[in-house]
Amino acid sequence: MPELAALETNGPIATLTFNRPEAHNALSTEMLSAAHMRLDQLEASTDEPPVVLILTGAGRSFCAGMDLKEVIIGDDPGVPLRLLESLARLTHRLRLLPMVVLGRINGAAIGGGCGLATVCDLAITHADAKLGFPEVDLGLCPAVVSPWLVRRIGPGRARTVMLSGGVMSGSRAHELGIVSQVVDSREDLNAEVDRIAQSLAAGGPHAMRATKQLLNSLDGSDNLDILLEGAALSAKVLATEDAQRRLKARQK
Amino acid sequence: MIATSTQTVAGTSVALIELNRPDQRNALTPEMLRELVEAIDAQATNHRALVLAGRGRVFCAGFDLKLCKAAPDGSVMRELLTGLSKACTTLRALPIPVVIAAHGAAIAGGCALLGGADLVITNTDAKLGYPVTKIGVSPAVSAPFLWQAVGFGAARERLLLPELISGRRAHEIGLAHELVDDRNDVLDRALQRAGELGAKPPGAIAATKAWLARLEPAEQQQRIHEALETSLSLTGGEEEQRLLAALNL
């Protein structure tokens, strides 16, 4: 079985790739566990750890959000909460990594997938990528990712984005500040991300780490409790009859 | 002075509350703000979304300064500031989406009302801002809402600089979320957006709004209270009375 999350290191730049392209890299328990393992590996790298981590998805999409199969409640009603908690912990770990996390948002970044884009220190996408938080349209509450969106674009704009649901273009996501940069076409993305990664890697690693740590402490990024509280709330709303009915309709 | 109606937008029931004093550019009186809070409480329960708008050429030009000037003890100003803060918190506490149609102008107390919205729509050439230090009034009452909308830096600039900005600039800084070119299109757009947001699953919308309130700093309610107290502390003072008396109304 291929790795569901792949880690490659090339000098000061590492790349973590969600690798379920046939499922648009939807967040499953297994893929999240694989990503956690890759972060264990990254955190353990002692001599000359990477300075930059590129976060991306294999195939046409970055990450399509929660795997529908796991959020439609089946035999084990505890699955969605564990999945949401795993996502919450992954976002927290990514944010607290000492290296700068650069999102290469190669295509659709939806719901939890868009949340992962907002956790990145910087994120670059292309004009036609589809990003957004359509949770409310499905009767869900985007509670795990909203703390990250609020930190990214401020509470006022986050309120509008979350309550409006739907998806938007990469260009619009850039106007709103959800991503830090946008390129015209998908073909231009890798080169631009590489350029930015090189430029980040040229910075003093200690200065970068200290700055990132300070920013995390200023904006409350170290608060894991609020993310776990969000996971519990998301799981509660997800278990309602209305949400389950809408999710099943979406699956068909 | 407050008109309420029910609008059905693509099958969704939207409460429309309008400031209705068009000959005075919807200048706010204490009575109007009391009526407004009552209307919000009364209308919200049976609808899926709420739109706050103003009749006539502009959304709202702020407090009725003639009334303020006629009460040198500051009593009217106090009622207005208290009513304004109450209107914003009442809007903010609603479990349904709140859209404000700020066409033409939203000035001083009128701009402060935007603090209650989930979504603000204005027109490119509208005039917005808080030019109240000119009359010895502190716009502090708006600060906790404004910094949530636009961040600390822009809030500081807007509250201290007694100048108006265009709808376009308001959109750039995040004080407004959508722009239309013509002021006559603002209300239609607001109703349309309210219909869209109101059509979404109400449980998910209510849970998300409650969660966004939870994500606000723990001291937000205390700040709203202190902000009002700060504005109140200047009412009836020498500076305010002198500057109000000099106003040519």
Interface residues (C-beta under 8 A of the other chain):
Chain A: E135 V136 D137 L138 G139 L140 C141 P142 A143 S146 P147 V150 G154 P155 G156 R157 A158 R159 T160 M162 L163 S164 G165 I226 E229 G230 L233 V237 T240 D242 A243 R246
Chain B: P97 D118 L119 Q148 A149 V150 G151 G174 H177 E196 L197 K200 P201 G203 A204 I205 A207 T208 K209 W211 L212 R214 L215 E216
